[in-house]
């Protein structure tokens, strides 16, 4: 396989051979044991040569299970939702209280974020766009929230005050082309908000094999710059594992991050070290704490030694990767858990006597 030109800036790329398991984003099922990625020597974007179909996103099972993520806040120690955090973030950092706003979310799912925004911006017109049919869900039955299928996205130019791309840009077959289309829909002073997993915070998202690009802070801003936007990143301590990039139309913007970004290479080296730690675990039977990408990786490496998963936040899940999910308060002191979370204190309570092994 010859090295390809970058799909963003058409410069030369280098080939990255990944000898690690890779996963799909929906249920974190394993896709392959090895893969090949390309890295641009200019804009540093990491991408795959494979065509991304996104067929799984239109299946009824995925649509019904595409729920708002519950987040356990560290300092305040209470549960909230990701959509609630993002709606407050938009109010505080992007759109102060205004009337007559037009807001579009690409990849809106069941409309959780739009519903939260509708309570803040009561006179706004809100639109949710998806490739699957979500029109039956409650938020889209409200007067000021409209559902649109992706193939029917047809608005007048310069129509929107805000367009939100939340965890969608990774799956665009042609990211630059998509961004140019949304740029035409924005008002001259409108905002584009792009949200993506921060692989510098969660290294295992480097192993997602069903997405077209794996953006870092630098490469995401370079992508937006090539598409005619000026950008800035906003830190949010409540969802620290996500990149939040705010962009405005600026055709004259030529700001460019030329620094060699080695986040992906460093992540792969870290993951290999963690793999070795897992292989050295002595117990023959282990349970895994969590049902996330970290947990999926641990399960894949343990193979038959993994008996199942423990997760208090998602007690409704009965199975994850075809193995049982249980609540840890029912465990006894003879059982051993491998912690699949990056944090040690947030998710480990005194409700279990089981032994816990921390890998991170």
KOLVEXKE-347743 format. One record per residue: z, y, x of N, C-alpha, C in turn; residue in one letter. Coordinates in steps of 0.001 Angstrom, whole numbers, padded with zeros to 6 digits, always signed. Atoms other than C-alpha are relative to their C-alpha. Example, Ala and Ser with C-alpha at 12.3 -4.5 7.8 and 13.67 -1.06 7.14 Angstrom:
! residues 2
+000000-001190+000890+007800-004500+012300+000000+001200+000900A/-000060-001190-000820+007140-001060+013670+000730+001090-000770S/
END
This chain:
! residues 360
+000000-001195+000843+000000+000000+000000+000000+001252+000883X/+000097-001219-000793-001133+003304+001529+000970+001051-000528X/-000862-001102+000422+001136+006310+001498-000766+000948-000907X/+000642-000878+000960+000358+008525-001454+000266+001456+000325X/-000298-001424-000057+000090+012279-001658+001088+000294-001032X/-001095-000361+000899+003054+013941-003309-000543+000392-001368X/+000445-000317+001358+002704+014148-007091+000387+001416-000413X/-000408-001374+000304+004309+017611-006989-000835+001008+000786X/+000643-001028-000828+002805+019495-004034-001204-000524+000794X/+001186+000612-000616+000057+017081-002808+000075-000102+001517X/-000141+000171-001439+001472+016910+000725+000222-001469+000356X/-000170+001369-000480+001957+013807+002871+001373-000547-000394X/-001257+000657+000337+004659+011285+002018+000312-001098+001010X/-000395+001178-000761+006635+008597+003774+000441-001074-000994X/-000337+001118+000874+007297+005156+002321+001438-000442+000254X/-001375+000490-000098+010849+004018+001593+000080-001388-000630X/-000157+001360+000519+011427+000276+001256+001457-000223-000392X/-001348+000171+000530+014459-000460-000917+000289-001494-000164X/-000374+001413+000110+015938-003928-000340+001347-000142-000704X/-001199+000024+000833+018536-003538-003067-000435-000184-001457X/+000379+000141+001412+018605-004392-006779-000208+001360-000652X/+000255-001232+000742+017197-001737-009089+000183-000273-001494X/-000449+000155+001382+018053-001092-012731-000769+000903-000959X/+000518-000870+001049+016821+000315-016021+001140+000842-000539X/-001023-000969+000392+018637+003266-017518+000663-000330-001333X/-000516+000218+001351+019196+001910-021032+001272-000851+000000X/-001171+000878-000038+021545-001061-020565+000361-000414+001421X/-000213+000299-001410+021490-001093-016762-000307-001462+000324X/+000470+001333-000361+019708-004436-016760-000747+000064+001328X/+000660+000035-001298+018337-005489-013381-001506-000137-000182X/+001457+000043+000072+014612-004847-012923-000571-000824+001148X/+000540+000733-001152+013968-006145-009397+001022-000031+001126X/-000894+000106-001157+015616-007094-006108-000450+000898+001147X/+000510-000918-001027+013461-004728-004039-001076+000888-000612X/+001012-000925+000520+011146-001775-004559-000480+000923+001117X/+000547-000972-000949+009111+000926-002819-000043+001371-000662X/+000071-001385+000448+009519+004676-003226-000748+000824+001032X/+000675-000924-000913+007652+007615-001689+000784+001305+000046X/-000720-001257-000180+009235+010754-000268-000931+001035+000618X/+000864-001066-000503+007353+014019+000208+000614+000636+001243X/-000473-000622-001238+007631+015454+003713+000115+001519-000130X/-000022-001446+000205+007264+018956+002263+001069+000414-001011X/-000949-000415+001047+009155+019326-001055+001166-000964-000159X/-001078+000994-000004+011351+016237-000506+000171-000778-001300X/-000120+000760+001244+010682+014817-003973-000182-001497+000289X/+000101+001459-000056+011238+011051-004263-000655-000460-001298X/+000680+000458+001210+008892+009269-006660-000531-001410+000183X/+000574+001335-000020+007456+005895-007569-001489+000066-000287X/+001442+000086+000230+003819+004874-007601-000304-000619-001361X/+000209+000709+001251+004303+002942-010843-000192+000966-001164X/+000163-000779+001221+003188+004235-014203+001218-000214-000886X/-001178+000066+000856+006146+005037-016453-000460+000020-001453X/+000469+000104+001390+005557+003890-020042+001013+000557-001000X/-001061-000458+000908+008941+004777-021643-000017-000707-001354X/+000085+000727+001274+008232+002147-024322+001373-000352-000569X/-001326+000409+000467+011892+001173-024473+000669+001083-000845X/-000632-001101+000716+012810+004632-025815-000420+000097-001470X/+000450-000056+001398+010890+004063-029061+000448-001216-000793X/-000468+001196+000698+012529+000737-029899+001202+000341-000884X/-001058-000276+000985+014848+000718-032919+001386-000233+000576X/-001297+000318-000575+017694-000882-030977+000498+001123+000916X/-000382-001098-000887+017663+001893-028355+000340+001251-000820X/-000216-001196+000819+017397+004649-030977+001367-000051-000689X/-001274+000132+000719+020376+003314-032969+001199+000073+000937X/-001118+000027-000949+022519+002945-029838+000041+001211+000930X/+000067-001188-000857+021588+006294-028257+001022+001031-000490X/-001098-000817+000520+024964+007931-028887+000473+001044+000999X/-000596-001040-000831+026804+010964-027568+001013-000636+000950X/-000905+000597-000980+028713+010172-024379+001390+000620-000108X/-001391-000457+000023+032506+010395-024546+000464+000202+001432X/-000443-000339-001356+034076+012062-021508+001506+000208-000001X/-001440-000155-000171+037671+011841-020359+000232+001035+001084X/-000185-001093-000944+038614+015128-018721+001188-000263+000906X/-001000+000332-001017+040646+014845-015511+001289+000799-000175X/-001197-000848+000016+043012+017809-015636+000632+000079-001382X/-000535-000184+001353+043343+018226-019403+000379-001321-000656X/-000372+001338+000459+043563+014467-019991-000233-000209-001503X/+000335+000336+001376+041853+014341-023362-001484-000320-000082X/+001386+000415+000178+038587+012960-024717-000797+001106-000679X/+000917-000921+000655+035657+015164-025595-001392-000614+000093X/+001366+000523-000058+031903+014728-025923-000838+000837+000948X/+000912-000696-000915+029138+015621-023524-000702+001154-000717X/+000692-001049+000749+027357+017625-026246+000895+001224-000217X/-000938-001115+000169+030471+019730-026834+000102+000796+001294X/-000077-000674-001298+030726+020505-023113-001269+000822+000258X/+001268-000695-000262+027030+021441-022881-000190+001203-000924X/+000158-001135+000920+027086+023661-025972+000870+001175+000438X/-000875-001069-000515+030043+025627-024586-000548+000579+001297X/+000613-000439-001250+028291+025789-021224-001146+000982-000272X/+001133-000866+000352+025173+027310-022837+000490+001340-000523X/-000566-001247+000526+027258+029884-024723+000564+000868+001117X/-000678-000747-001063+029185+030892-021617-000962+000509+001071X/+000827-000311-001162+026399+030901-019017-001428+000456-000300X/+001429-000258+000236+023038+031335-020758-000241+000910-001198X/+000250-000787+001206+022915+032584-024343+001315+000500-000578X/-001158-000581+000663+025652+034937-025416-000289+000003-001503X/+000206+000088+001448+026151+035117-029152-001078+000982-000456X/+001129-000800+000475+022835+036341-030576-000485-000580-001316X/+000597+000488+001245+020905+036030-033811-001496-000175+000192X/+001454+000198+000022+017348+034951-034585-000527-000667+001276X/+000419+000729-001197+017106+032553-031652-000827-001217-000378X/+000757+001236+000128+014609+029740-031268+000353-000894+001187X/-000469+000906-001042+015941+026738-029325-000682-001358-000176X/+000683+001296+000015+014082+023536-028427+000652-000924+001024X/-000509+000999-000934+015590+020398-026903-000985-001156+000097X/+000887+001128-000255+013253+017831-025330+000864-001191+000401X/-000870+001145-000225+014853+014395-025427+001313+000187-000730X/-001184-000426+000757+017261+015411-028177+000797-001153-000604X/-000726+001132+000561+018238+011904-029319+000340+000220-001454X/-000435-000118+001395+020243+011929-032548+000387+001426-000384X/-000234-001407+000315+020704+015702-032324+001427+000471+000167X/-001406-000379-000182+024320+015839-031170+000145+001399+000590X/-000094-001321-000632+023803+018851-028895-000494+001088-000948X/+000541-000989+000939+021668+020678-031472+001000+000302-001114X/-000998-000203+001050+024372+020156-034096+001136+000900+000497X/-001053-000850-000576+026993+021686-031774-000511+001431+000166X/+000576-001338-000180+024661+024607-030991-000173+000711-001336X/+000194-000615+001320+024006+025179-034696+001291+000638-000526X/-001288-000578+000410+027722+025890-035192+000307+001283+000764X/-000186-001212-000802+027634+028507-032413-001020+001062-000381X/+001103-000926+000320+024241+030054-033213-000446-000279-001437X/+000181+000367+001401+024341+029948-037012-001315+000491-000593X/+001279-000508+000514+021161+031974-037517-001171-000407+000868X/+001074+000451-000889+019128+030154-034876-000852-001062-000676X/+000883+001096+000391+016159+027893-035498+000003-001016+001138X/-000142+001015-001036+016747+024643-033615-000969-001147-000254X/+000978+001075+000092+014196+021938-032875+000342-001092+001018X/-000207+001135-000885+014703+018465-031432-001270-000797+000120X/+001255+000708-000244+011817+016597-029843+000273-001323+000714X/-000180+001329-000575+011690+012866-029046-001286-000812-000152X/+001166+000881+000152+009113+010121-028522+000265-001062-001076X/-000354+000909+001084+011005+007841-030933+000307+000783-001264X/-000239-000677+001272+011681+008606-034601+001499+000083-000289X/-001418-000247+000239+015151+010136-034987+000222+000827-001267X/-000065-000944+001118+014411+012099-038170+001026-000376-001065X/-000934+000451+001052+016782+010008-040324+001447+000385+000296X/-001399-000230-000359+019916+011060-038435+000497+001353-000517X/-000650-001081+000748+022351+013530-039970-000312+001416+000483X/+000252-001385-000431+021854+016635-037735-001356+000535-000436X/+001344-000459+000345+018135+016749-038583-000182+000240-001495X/+000061-000254+001437+018917+016953-042288+000535+001388-000337X/-000488-001361+000216+020458+020414-041823-001166+000974-000103X/+001075-000962+000267+018468+023485-042834-000600+000592+001265X/+000521-000709-001171+018184+025021-039357-000285-000920+001191X/+000339+000939-001073+017567+021829-037314-001180-000857-000446X/+001225+000714+000347+014096+020260-037322-000321-001035+001066X/+000414+001043-000945+013014+016990-035753-001518-000026+000128X/+001438+000049-000272+009587+016769-034096-000284-001167+000940X/+000412+001060-000926+007920+013728-032566-000793+000626+001141X/+000576-000583-001209+006658+014337-029041-001498+000266-000145X/+001456-000171+000122+003000+013869-029942-000396+001058-001027X/+000284-001049+000977+003322+016579-032622+000647+001322+000384X/-000605-001240-000488+004904+019288-030459-001087+001064+000099X/+001080-000984+000067+002699+022225-031404+000562+001328-000503X/-000552-001308+000352+004110+025754-031290-000878+001108+000570X/+000673-001161-000571+002748+029218-030694+000599+000317+001368X/-000497-000377-001328+003036+030444-027097+001073+001081-000114X/-001065-001005-000110+006053+032532-026087+000896+000023-001236X/-000744+000122+001245+008095+031265-029013+001502-000198+000193X/-001376+000463-000127+011393+030006-027544+000853+000830+000962X/-000987-000664-000847+014472+031699-026159+000616-000986+000993X/-000612+001023-000840+015759+028417-024727-000680-001341-000235X/+000488+001384+000047+014241+025029-023913+000902-000834+000899X/-000932+000867-000727+016556+022215-022822-000684-001322+000321X/+000486+001317-000440+015384+019206-020798+001204-000749+000564X/-001215+000699-000414+018414+016925-020624-000298-001473+000286X/+000250+001379-000443+017910+013715-018608-001363-000508-000473X/+001352+000383+000402+014200+013699-019427-001018+000186+001117X/+001006-000332-000999+012408+015206-016437-000271-001171+000949X/+000164+001167-000877+012964+011998-014418-001045-000964-000528X/+000861+000997+000627+010796+010086-016889-001406+000520-000317X/+001336-000545+000231+007764+012394-017069-000988-000602+001000X/+001023+000557-000889+004652+010719-015684-000595+001082+000891X/+000504-001131-000773+003419+014135-014563+000935+001191-000219X/-001017-001043+000234+006456+016474-014231-000549+001418+000037X/+000551-001365-000107+004463+019547-013139-000787+000380-001236X/+000799-000265+001199+002089+019258-016080+000902+000258-001208X/-000945-000193+001106+004995+018918-018522+000656+001376+000087X/-000677-001285-000173+006773+021957-017071-000927+001168-000308X/+000962-001064+000303+003630+024073-017290-000189+000154-001507X/+000119-000060+001455+003386+023157-020972+001186+000705-000636X/-001190-000630+000553+006974+024201-021684+000095+001463+000411X/-000001-001396-000451+006520+027388-019653-000778+000880-000978X/+000800-000757+000958+003884+028493-022153+000752+000255-001301X/-000742-000144+001243+006342+028013-025006+001168+000973+000111X/-001148-000891-000218+009063+030186-023449-000388+001473-000158X/+000160-001445-000032+009433+033879-024137+000097+000471+001451X/+000015-000492-001385+009015+036039-021030+001393+000048+000612X/-001372-000042-000496+012797+036399-020737+000784-001244-000409X/-000650+001226+000445+013526+032871-022023+000543-000826+001159X/-000626+000864-001000+015525+030205-020203-000411-001454-000201X/+000202+001445-000007+014651+026638-019290+001208-000617+000698X/-001154+000678-000590+017671+024391-018655-000392-001449+000261X/+000336+001365-000392+017016+021172-016749+001278-000693+000471X/-001212+000761-000343+019819+018603-016574-000427-001380+000471X/+000395+001268-000620+019558+015546-014357+001205-000611+000700X/-001094+000600-000777+021908+012999-012735+000017+000555+001421X/-000155-000483-001373+023267+014319-009436+000252-001207+000899X/-000141+001224-000801+022632+011438-007034+000858+000216+001244X/-000939-000229-001099+024761+013133-004388+001433-000294-000449X/-001322+000296+000553+027740+012538-006726+000113-001454-000453X/+000011+001409+000395+026756+009140-008110-001181-000672+000698X/+001051+000516-000879+024822+007301-005427-000830-001101-000647X/+000709+001138+000582+023847+004353-007643-001159+000417-000899X/+001163-000452+000763+021482+006495-009723-001256+000057+000860X/+001161+000141-000892+019220+006240-006669-000752-001283-000313X/+000587+001311+000259+018529+002683-007868-000609-000136-001387X/+000642+000054+001306+017065+003608-011257-001505-000212+000182X/+001398+000349-000267+013654+001916-011274-000934+000287-001170X/+000869-000272+001148+012371+003022-014693-000306+001488-000142X/+000307-001430+000044+011983+006727-013811-001056+000347+001051X/+001099-000385-000884+009101+008530-012124+000496+000721+001237X/-000510-000753-001138+011068+010907-009905+001516-000152+000094X/-001440-000027-000234+014548+010933-008358+000307+001345+000644X/-000207-001347-000555+015383+014632-007969+001364+000175+000652X/-001236-000504-000595+018001+016109-005664+000077+001495-000325X/-000112-001440+000247+019247+019696-005812-001210+000743+000546X/+001116-000709-000635+016549+020836-003398-001337-000335-000629X/+001322+000385+000497+013626+018829-004716-000205+000424-001456X/+000128-000470+001379+014368+019760-008344-000364+001478-000024X/+000310-001427-000047+014342+023454-007485-001398+000244+000570X/+001362-000114-000521+011155+022972-005454-001032-000314-001081X/+000891+000350+001110+009503+021286-008451-000150+001173-000956X/+000043-001139+000918+010423+024229-010694-000681+001209+000634X/+000650-001101-000710+009301+026705-008048-001510-000159-000006X/+001441+000268+000034+005866+025054-007817-000583+000232-001387X/+000462-000157+001381+005664+025323-011612+000152+001425-000516X/-000052-001409+000376+006250+029106-011616+001321+000472-000552X/-001326-000414+000446+010003+029383-012162+000854+000437+001182X/-001095-000260-000931+012859+031003-010303+001230-000713-000569X/-001068+000887+000461+016023+028907-010466+001353+000339+000604X/-001332+000020-000602+019742+028771-009921+000781-001159-000602X/-000827+001123+000430+022220+025905-010144+001362+000508-000451X/-001319-000360+000485+025444+026140-012121+000906-001224+000085X/-000961+001090-000105+028448+023978-011281+000802-000112-001290X/-000837+000236+001164+030315+022394-014156+000960-001131+000337X/-000988+000986-000434+033536+020610-013276+000267-001075-001054X/-000273+000969+001063+033682+018823-016648-001023-001134-000011X/+000998+001067-000180+030448+016889-016011-000563+000124+001424X/+000368-000253-001394+030343+016985-012197-001108-000897+000535X/+001034+000912-000480+027909+014069-011875-001396+000373-000483X/+001303-000442+000501+025067+016072-013443-000407+001319+000643X/+000582-001255-000471+022801+018743-011984-000375+000834-001215X/+000407-000915+001063+022414+021758-014279-000735+001162+000653X/+000847-001012-000630+019539+023982-013227-000576+000917-001081X/+000515-000988+000945+018662+027189-015108-001207+000689+000633X/+001244-000552-000543+015118+028509-014672-000572+001072-000918X/+000708-001054+000723+013214+031643-015697-001423+000106+000535X/+001401-000134-000418+009489+032293-015607-000123+001083+001057X/+000211-000944-001097+008530+033973-012343-001181-000484+000837X/+001184+000486-000704+004929+033343-011211-000043+000392+001473X/+000022-000471-001384+005535+035301-007988+001071-000683+000861X/-001072+000656-000747+008488+033109-007000-000577-000938+001057X/+000462+000882-001078+007834+031491-003621+001176-000549+000799X/-001184+000533-000671+011376+030448-002774-000130-001508+000121X/+000277+001408-000236+011214+027008-001219+001005-000579+000981X/-000954+000679-000876+013725+024574+000292-000757-000925+000939X/+000756+000809-000961+012082+023252+003452+000893-000943+000816X/-000927+000846-000739+015197+021585+004813-000221-001468-000351X/+000179+001434+000232+014824+017822+005270+001198-000554-000764X/-001039+000485+000901+016798+016352+002401+000120-001517+000172X/-000175+001423-000273+018212+012947+003379+001023-000652-000947X/-000989+000525+000945+020376+012345+000312-000321-001437-000396X/+000376+001355+000430+018420+009277-000819+000231-001013+001115X/-000197+000923-001123+018419+007671+002638+001489-000249+000254X/-001448+000143-000201+022146+008349+003028+000627-000846-001110X/-000508+000788+001123+022818+006926-000441-000267-001485+000184X/+000367+001405-000192+020974+003720+000370+000868-000658+001066X/-000879+000536-001053+023026+003260+003533+001419-000228-000535X/-001345+000147+000598+026270+003827+001585+000047-001205-000937X/+000036+001118+000949+025221+001335-001080-000009-001339+000733X/+000015+001240-000789+024506-001305+001557+001392-000342+000517X/-001380+000230-000461+028041-000851+002913+000871-000521-001142X/-000757+000457+001168+029477-001250-000593-000390-001432-000368X/+000469+001374+000255+027342-004362-001098+000719-000985+000915X/-000700+000870-000950+028896-005858+002031+001471-000171-000364X/-001396+000086+000453+032390-005047+000716+000131-000987-001159X/-000032+000884+001167+031599-006832-002541-000163-001460+000424X/+000253+001370-000468+030266-009901-000731+001205-000594+000725X/-001167+000468-000745+033484-010102+001293+001234-000231-000877X/-001132+000233+000894+035744-010202-001767+000275-001502-000110X/-000349+001419-000067+037611-013509-001683+000146-000700-001355X/-000175+000711+001274+038490-014262-005338-001321-000540-000549X/+001211+000629+000530+036011-016617-006992-000342+000504-001398X/+000230-000506+001352+036444-015074-010449+000558+001416-000109X/-000389-001409+000053+036517-011312-011032-000487+000640-001289X/+000436-000854+001100+036346-008838-013916-000332+001378+000568X/+000453-001297-000507+034683-005441-013505+000458+001098-000951X/-000494-001126+000789+036273-002197-014703-001117+001023-000184X/+001062-000968+000287+033648-000010-016432-001266-000672-000487X/+001322+000470+000442+030249-000379-018066-001019+001084+000329X/+000920-001044-000455+028138+001988-015993-000933-000573+001074X/+000938+000460-001022+025506+001801-013256+000738-000616+001184X/-000812+000572-001083+028214+001171-010633+000394-001434-000343X/-000437+001315+000454+029514-001759-012664-001152-000996-000010X/+001185+000863+000017+025992-003136-013105-000341-000488+001408X/+000278+000391-001391+025492-003118-009328+001002-001049+000471X/-001041+000955-000403+028822-004893-008726-000273-001364-000639X/+000280+001239+000729+027919-007476-011379-001183-000748+000614X/+001184+000627-000582+024510-008100-009814+000330-000667+001335X/-000333+000563-001307+025995-008672-006348+000969-001173-000138X/-000944+001108+000208+028874-010846-007604-000665-001220-000618X/+000752+001068+000661+026459-012873-009709+000928-000833-000892X/-000782+000879+000872+028276-015876-011243+001512+000193+000156X/-001437-000258-000195+031631-014700-009859+000515+001071-000959X/-000376-001026+000972+031624-011879-012410+000157-000636-001377X/-000294+000616+001302+033280-012983-015666-000277+000929-001173X/+000205-000951+001075+032757-009790-017671+000511+001371+000379X/-000305-001402-000251+033715-006129-018056+001199+000461-000830X/-001132-000617+000679+036760-004073-019017-000321+001476-000180X/+000311-001409+000233+036217-000694-020671+000768+000508-001213X/-000795-000572+001091+038672+001347-022757-000754+001079-000768X/+000700-001115+000644+036327+004275-023468-001066-000485-000970X/+001082+000520+000833+033625+002100-025030+000407-001336-000611X/-000549+001229+000558+035663-000430-026968-000935-000633-001035X/+000923+000551+000996+032847-000848-029517-001039-000921+000638X/+000949+000874-000689+030661-002502-026897+000566-001415+000065X/-000443+001392-000082+030927-006267-027246-000564-000691+001229X/+000637+000621-001155+028511-007117-024462-000662+001073+000862X/+000681-000859-000966+027171-005429-021346-000647-000920+001024X/+000756+000913-000883+024459-007142-019277+000269-001463-000369X/-000181+001352+000557+024986-010204-021514+001340-000632+000353X/-001348+000498-000256+028660-010495-020555+000985+000778-000863X/-000963-000592+000915+031728-009763-022660+000646+001270+000551X/-000745-001217-000329+033415-006330-022695+001338-000063-000734X/-001347+000103+000575+037202-006260-023254+000815+001246+000332X/-000950-001070-000286+040088-003803-023336+001050-000522+000975X/-000858+000508-001075+042314-004033-020260+001456-000224-000402X/-001399+000184+000383+045593-003909-022188+000302-001451-000380X/-000205+001408+000347+045045-007556-023121-000004-000923+001218X/+000073+000823-001207+044836-008713-019500+001402-000395+000468X/-001273+000397-000585+047579-010562-017654-000024+000202+001508X/-000148-000306-001426+048806-010268-014078-000780-000941+000908X/+000762+000940-000820+046759-013238-012877-001448+000437+000197X/+001403-000383-000063+043437-011481-013427-000213+001145+000986X/+000326-000984-001039+041690-009294-010835-001192+000837-000461X/+001058-000927+000398+039608-006213-011639-000609+000673+001226X/+000684-000817-000995+037001-004578-009427-000334+001322-000668X/+000187-001312+000616+036974-000842-010168-001439+000481+000178X/+001378-000458-000045+033458+000275-011081-000149+001502-000136X/+000047-001448+000085+034385+003970-011285+000203+000626+001374X/-000213-000717-001255+034237+006503-008450+001431+000492+000108X/-001360-000528+000014+037608+007895-009495+001009-001141-000085X/-001017+001048+000000+040787+005892-008947+001050+000202-001084X/-001155-000271+000848+043320+007625-011213-000336+000168-001476X/+000301-000366+001385+041484+008665-014381-000034-001215-000920X/+000286+001117+000885+040533+005268-015731+000988-001159+000136X/-000925+001103-000229+043356+003100-014383+001383+000397-000505X/-001299-000340+000574+046438+003292-016571+001007-001097+000336X/-001040+000999-000222+049698+001368-016522+000030-001047-001103X/+000035+000920+001125+048641-000666-019532-000350-001428+000416X/+000348+001335-000452+047606-003635-017427+000798-000376+001243X/-000692+000530-001170+049431-005803-014937-000978-000628+000993X/+000999+000632-000861+046184-007075-013459-000146+000765+001307X/+000240-000605-001315+045420-006417-009798-001351+000719-000030X/+001232-000779-000004+042775-003721-009206-000478+000207+001427X/+000615-000195-001315+040400-003596-006221-000915+001215-000072X/+000835-001195-000049+038896-000177-005401-001024-000111+001119X/+001089+000084-000989+035519-000153-003644-000404+001366+000518X/+000542-001315-000323+034904+003601-003561+001088+000918+000541X/
END
